[in-house]
Amino acid sequence: MRIHFRKSCAIAGAVLALAANSVAHPNEPASKVDPRLQDEIVAFRKSFQSAGANRDVVALRRYFTDDYTHTHTTGKVDGKDARIISVMAGEPTVEMAPVPEFRLSCFGDSVCIARALSPIKRGDGKWFDVRWTQTYVKTGIGWQIAVSQATGLLSTIRGVP
């Protein structure tokens, strides 16, 4: 009985510590994204797309953190170099795709998460919608993409969007 009581106290203490920590360091996104941050991310994406269209590998290297990863709709995981090669080769990527839906949440002034939807052309020439996220971090060299992932919506396969 005494051991059960001690375990319960330990668990309660851990829960209280976590709760206190979450109050001390709130991480809820602002209900409205600071327009300055929204503008910075939009400018970042436009600059990225320009570098991609111009096949500017030097610029593209600055847009990703060194430990960047992207998880494809297939589950394949690319690092920074593989992603740059995909962009340089003109492969369909969420970074270069049109974005009919884009929602941004920011946590402070240095972390923003995009939740978006883009039509992506598959290898067989058909298109499908992809829901994707990207985490942007502000580092000493400016905004960079730290991680991204894409989920294909197979029910949306069609011809040209």
Secondary structure, DSSP 8 states (H G I E B T S, - for coil): -HHHHHHHHHHHHHHHHHHHHHHHS-----SS--HHHHHHHHHHHHHHHHHHHTT-HHHHHHTEEEEEEEE-TTS-EEEHHHHHHHHHTT---TTTS--SEEEEEESTTSEEEEEEEEEEE-TTS-EEEEEEEEEEEEETTEEEEEEEEEEEEEEEEES--
